[in-house]
Amino acid sequence: MSIALNVPTRRVAALVAPALALLLAACGPTGRTQTAAPNLSAPTTPVEAGELAPATPNLEDRPKVALILPLTQAGKPSTVGEALRNAATLAMAETGGADINLIVKDDASTPDGARAATQAALSEGAELIIGPLYAPAVREAGRLAKSAGKPVIGFSTDASTGSRGVFLLSFLIENYVDRVVDQAIARGKKNFAALAPENDYGNVATNALVDLAGKRGLRVQIERYAPGNPASAVQKLGANAAQIDALFIAEQAENMAQVAQLLTASGIDGKRVQILGTGLWNDARVLNLPALQGAWFAAPDGSGYSAFAGRYRAKFGTEPARIATLAYDAVSLSAALARTQGAARFSESVLLNTSGFNGVDGVFRFTPEGLNERGLSVMQIANGAATVLAPAPKTFGGSGT
């Protein structure tokens, strides 16, 4: 496909996106509100016969938005980059493609590639940078874009890459931890323990738990272990099991079978100690483990993703990567803001709207520090499946459920 993604429009029977034409839910960047956020993920509908579609600016007159993706890696095509590009193509098609001039660039999965792609995008007049995906690439893109006074919506899960003007749309571990632990607190749990490998994922998760514990006045016992060797740490928790009523495990799906066996062997009973995890547990390898029946984890509402995945399959004939929704939502958001917000479209005050935006994975909003907050569900594992224990909020500033 060509580098520029632009969907042709017609004067009659054009595709429009009524949901994207909604004004932002709040009037300004301050103040909490429970007004529903505008929906960015609804598919478009045809204009009625005989109705004229709104006039749209010529391609070169539309705001330029750069989408920087890892389309190649070590000189070979990248499947995740392709999925993100496909999702962007789908968003452009479903918004009518008339609001922005989307320019797609390959960062070759390297910081140097991200630097070159960002420099090229800025020289071509990009007002907003979407992407990159990998943390070193986001840092390079953010550095250049901030110097040029242009915002970035990045996809890295490394919270340290976010900053004022570099906003992360990714699924952050911190959000998972906050949501599931707050749910446990609401259900009366007070004495927490954490089990986490000594790696980047474990570091982020335990730091998030410690931060939340300080805010909530929780007692937390933390046991760390070398990746792949949790036996000793689980034994220590088992010896102290009578003193805890909730156990957060910061482990990925492929390693949970080993952990689950050790939990049973050490006498940690999931019927007495509430076991907690993150959205990475929404995986058959975890859902079918006997020791984890009754466990909770936080995750986005799956209904929006299911609908998105169906449309993606129909268009491209393949399954989307789970993170493909990030590109879809970012492109949909940029089109919505270009359509509704005039010259202020990508300004900080608009991007920091406290009511947020409603995307494929539910409501989200950016924070001034460059991170995000998401409305997440709490799921419970039962009979080899995940069911909703507490639904995701649909608004910020209240329960919104």
N, C-alpha and C positions, 0 to 999 in steps of 0.2 A: 504494500500500500504506500501511498505517498506520505511524505513527512508531515504535511499539513493535513489535519483531519477536518474536513468541512463538508457538511451534509447539504446538498442543494435544496433550496426551498422553492415552492410554487406559490403563485398568487391565489390559486384555488385549490382546495383539498390539501393544503399544507398540514404538516404535523405541528401541533402546538403543545405546550406543557402548562396547563392551567395551574397545577400545583406550584410550579416554579415562579409563576407570575404573582404569587402572594407577596405582600409586603412582609418584612421581618416582623416577628411576633412582638417585639418591644420597640419603643420609639428611640431608645438610646442605649448607650453602653453601661449605664448604671441602674441599680435597683433590681430587686427580685420580682419576678412575675410568674404566674401560673398559666399564662396564655400559651396555648399550644404552639409549638414551633412549626414553621412551614415544612411541608413534606417535599423532600428532594427526590424521592425514589419512585413515585407513581409513574407508570407508563403513560405516554401521551395518547390522546384521542384525536381522530380526524375532525377537521372543521366540517360543519354541516354543509350539505350541498347548497351551492349558491352563495355561501358566506365567504367573504374575502378575508384571507389571513392578513394580519398586520404587516405593514411595510417593514422591511428589515434593511439595515445598512449593508453596503457592499462589503465584501470580505475584508478589504484593507482598512475599512473604517471601523470594524469591530475591535473591541479590546483584545489585545494579544495575550494569550496565556500559554506559558511553556510547560509541557509535561516531560519531565526528565526521568527516564526509566532505564533499568539494566536490561536492555534488549539483547545484549550479547554478554558473554562471560568467557574469558580466555579465547576470544575469537569465534566462539560458537553461539548459536541462538540460545537464549535463556527462556525456559518455559514459564517462569514466574513473570519475567518481563513481558512476554507475549500475552499472558493472562491479564496483566494490568492494562496493557494497550487495548486488548479486546474490550475490557470493561469500559475504558474511556470512549471507545468507538460506540459502544452500546448507549452510553450516556448522551453522546452527541446526537445519535439517531433519535433517542427518546425525548430530547429537549428541542428537537427541530433543527439544531445546528446553526441557528441564525444569530445567537447572542454573543458568541466569542469566536475568535480565530485561534484555534488550538494548534500549537506547534509541538510536535513530538520529537524528542532528541534522545539519543542513546548515550548513556554515561559509561558503557562498557564495564559496568560493575566495579569501577575504580574511582578513587578520589580525583585523580588526574582527569579522568573522563568527565566526571561531574563538574570540575572546574571549567573545562573547555566548553561543555554543553551550556553551562550557566552563562559564561561570557558571551557565547554566541547568541543565546536567547535574549540577554539584556541588550546586546547591540542591535538586535532585530526589533526592539521595542516592547519586549514582554513586560506587562504590568504586574504579573503574578507568576511565581514559580510553583508548580505542583511536583512533588517528589523532591529528591530521589528516594530510594528505598533503604539503602544500607547506611549505617551510621556515619562512617567516614565521608561518604558522598554527601550526606545531608549537611555535615559540618562545612564542607567546601562550598556547597551551593548557598548555604546560609550566610557565610562570610561575605561572599561577593554580592549577594542580593541585598544584604543589609547596608553595605557600603553604597549601593545604588539607590537605597530607600525603597526597595520593593519587598513585599512580603513573600514568605515561603510557607506552603502547606506540605510538610514532609511526612514520610511513611515509616520512619525508623521507630522501633520499640525501645530504643535507648533514650530514656528521659533526659539524659545530659545533653543531647543534641538540640533540645528545645530551648528557646530563649525568646525574649521580646522580639517579635517580628518573624520568628521561625516557629510556626505552629505545627504540632504533631497531631495527625489524625489517626494514628495507629492505635492498636489495642494495647494499652499500657498495663503492665503487671500491677502497678499501684492501684488502678481502678478495680481490678479483680479482687485484690486483697481487701480493700476498704469495704466493698459491697458484701462479700461473704462473711467477713468478721463482724460487720455491723448487724447483719442478720442474726448471727449467733448471739451477739449481745442482746438483741431484741428478744431472743428466745430464752434469755436468762443465763447464758454462759458467762462465767467470770474468770475462770482460771485456765489460761491458754498455754499451749506449748506449740513449738514450731520445729519441724524436721526439714532440713534443707541441705542440698549438696553445696560444696565449696566451689561454686562457679558463678558466673555473672548473673544467671537467672536466680540462683539461690540468694546471692547478695542483695539483689534488688527487692526480692520478695520479703526477705527477713527485715531489711531496712524499712520497708513500707509497714510491716507489722509492728516493729518497734515504735515507729513514729505514731501510728494509730494508737498503740497501747498507751503512749504518753498522753495523748489527747483524751483518751477514754478512761484512764486510770486503771488499766488492766495489769494483771500479773502474767508474765510470759516467761516460760522456760524454753530456751533455744538450744537445739542440738544440731551441729553441723557434721558433715562427713565428706570424705573424699568421694568424688563421683564414682558411682558403681559399687561402693562399699558402705552401705548404710547399717550393717548389722550392729556394730557397737553403739551407734547413736540410738537405734531403736531399742536396744536392750536397756539403755539408761532411761529412756522414756517409760519403758515397761515397768522398771523398778519404782517409778514415781507415778504410775498411772492413777493411783487413788487420789492424787493431789490435783489432777487436771480434769476438766470437763469438756475441753475442745482442743483438737489437734489440727493445726494447719500444716499441710505437706506441700512444699514447693518443689515438686518433681514433675517431670514430663511423662506423657502417656507411656512411652516405650519402656520406662523403668519402673512403672508402678506394680507390675506383677511381682517383682522381687520384694518391693517394699511391703506389699500386701501380705505376702507369706510371712515376712518377719513380724509384722504387726500381730498376726494370729499367734505365732510362736511365742511372742513376748507377753501375751496376755492382754493386749490392748483390744478391748471389745467395743466395736463401733456402735453397739446398742446403748452403751453407757457414756462413752467419750464421742462427742460429735466430731467426725472427721471432715475437714474442709480442704478445698483445693481451688484451682483456677480454671479458666475456660479451656485450657489444654486438656482437661479431663473429658471433654465431650468427644469421646473416642471409644470405639467398641472394645479396645484393649483394656480400658479402665471400667467401662460400664458393666462388663461381664465378670468382674472379679468378685467373688463371694464376700471377701472381707470389706469391700467398699459399698455394699448395699446399704443404703441409708445415708451415705456421704453427701455433702453439699458442695457445689461449686458455682461460681459466678460466670455468666456468659451472656452474650447479646441475645435478644429475642430472636428465635430462629425463623419466625414466620416471614419476615422481610427477606432474609437470605434465601429461603426456599423459593420465593417468587422470583427473586433476581436470578437465581441459578437456573430456573426453568427458562427464562427469557434468554439467558446467556447460551444455554444448550441449544435452544431453537435457532439462534443466530449463527453460532460457531461450531456446533456439533461436538463439543467437548465439555468436560466438567471444568468450572472455573476454579482457580486456586482460591482458598478461603479469603486471602487478603485482597482479592480482586475488587471487593466492594469499596476499598479505600480509594481506588482510582475512579470508580463510578461516582462515589459521593463527592469527591473533590471537584471533579469536572462538573457535575450537576450543580454543586454549590456555586462555582464560579459563574456558570450560566445564569443561575437565579439572581445572583448579586448584580451581574452586568445588566440584566433585564430590569431590575427593580430599584437599584440604588444610585443610578446616575454617576456623576463624577466621583462620588465617595465609595464606589462599588467595592474596592479592595482595601479600604482604609482600615486602620486598627480599630476604630470605634465600631465599624460594621462587623468585622470579624469577631470582635469580643462581645457581641450581643449576648446578654446574659440569659435570654430565653433559649438560645441555641438554635439548632437546626435538626430537622427530622430526616435521617437518612435510611439506607437499607437496613442497618443494624440498630435502628432506634434513634432516640434523641441524643445529641452530643453538643458540646460547646467547648470553645477554646478558653484557656486561662491566660492572664497577662504574662505568665512565665513561659508560655509556649507549649504547655501541656494540654490535656483535654480531660473533660469529665464526660462519662457516658452513662446513659440509663441502662443498667444491666439487670437481667433476671437472676434469681438464685434458683438453681436446679437441684433436684434431689435424685440420686441414683436408686432405682428400685426395679427389680425383676429384669435386670440387664438393659434398662433404658433410662433416659433422663426425662423427668417430668418437672413442670414448673412448681416450685414451692412458693416463691414470691415473685410476682410479675415485675417486669421492668417498668420504672416510672415513665410516663409519657411527657412530663414537663419537669422543669427544674423549679426549685423554690418551694416545693411542697411534695406531698406523697405522689400525686399525679397518677396513681395506679388505676 
